[in-house]
Amino acid sequence: MVKTKKKRKKIKNQLLSTMQQAGSLEVNEQMQRLALEWNRGMESAFAEESITFTQYNAMRKIKEHQPLHQQQLSNLLSVTKGNVSQLITRLEKAGFVKTEKSGNVKHLTLTPEGNQEITRLNQTAVSADEEFLAVWTEEEQQVLNGLLKKALS
């Protein structure tokens, strides 16, 4: 745990330093490393759970936008339609997602069990997020969030 925290703090400091004195390619590289570390932390937090972090994230998006079709979910998750198809198949088998076909389009919704699972796992995700961000002050987190929103708008 301490080793992970030191690693995150080092990445944070490198990112801040890079943003102050580097070109856009270096900033891009640091942001990719930060995202990778965050994703690893989330996957680790979900290792003991009934579903993966990726599956949880897909279910969150379905819940927020249901009913939606596979292409919409693909766009929301920034993954291929094939990846979404595999995710949906696993989540259907687990009883968390229901698909209804309308012509050539599959509309996705969460089952009652899926809604319960999302509610149960929200704290796992929040705790992992808080642990990852612990090396940042509240003000730094707000600044970073603002910068990321601006970059993605």
Secondary structure in CASP SS format (residue, H / E / C, confidence):
PFRMAT SS
TARGET T0000
AUTHOR 0000-0000-0000
METHOD secondary structure of the structure
MODEL  1
M C 1.00
V H 1.00
K H 1.00
T H 1.00
K H 1.00
K H 1.00
K H 1.00
R H 1.00
K H 1.00
K H 1.00
I H 1.00
K H 1.00
N H 1.00
Q H 1.00
L H 1.00
L H 1.00
S H 1.00
T H 1.00
M H 1.00
Q H 1.00
Q H 1.00
A C 1.00
G C 1.00
S H 1.00
L H 1.00
E H 1.00
V H 1.00
N H 1.00
E H 1.00
Q H 1.00
M H 1.00
Q H 1.00
R H 1.00
L H 1.00
A H 1.00
L H 1.00
E H 1.00
W H 1.00
N H 1.00
R H 1.00
G H 1.00
M H 1.00
E H 1.00
S H 1.00
A H 1.00
F C 1.00
A C 1.00
E C 1.00
E C 1.00
S C 1.00
I C 1.00
T C 1.00
F H 1.00
T H 1.00
Q H 1.00
Y H 1.00
N H 1.00
A H 1.00
M H 1.00
R H 1.00
K H 1.00
I H 1.00
K H 1.00
E H 1.00
H H 1.00
Q C 1.00
P C 1.00
L E 1.00
H E 1.00
Q H 1.00
Q H 1.00
Q H 1.00
L H 1.00
S H 1.00
N H 1.00
L H 1.00
L H 1.00
S C 1.00
V C 1.00
T C 1.00
K H 1.00
G H 1.00
N H 1.00
V H 1.00
S H 1.00
Q H 1.00
L H 1.00
I H 1.00
T H 1.00
R H 1.00
L H 1.00
E H 1.00
K H 1.00
A C 1.00
G C 1.00
F C 1.00
V E 1.00
K E 1.00
T E 1.00
E E 1.00
K E 1.00
S E 1.00
G C 1.00
N C 1.00
V E 1.00
K E 1.00
H E 1.00
L E 1.00
T E 1.00
L E 1.00
T C 1.00
P H 1.00
E H 1.00
G H 1.00
N H 1.00
Q H 1.00
E H 1.00
I H 1.00
T H 1.00
R H 1.00
L H 1.00
N H 1.00
Q H 1.00
T H 1.00
A H 1.00
V H 1.00
S H 1.00
A H 1.00
D H 1.00
E H 1.00
E H 1.00
F H 1.00
L H 1.00
A C 1.00
V C 1.00
W C 1.00
T C 1.00
E H 1.00
E H 1.00
E H 1.00
Q H 1.00
Q H 1.00
V H 1.00
L H 1.00
N H 1.00
G H 1.00
L H 1.00
L H 1.00
K H 1.00
K H 1.00
A H 1.00
L H 1.00
S C 1.00
END
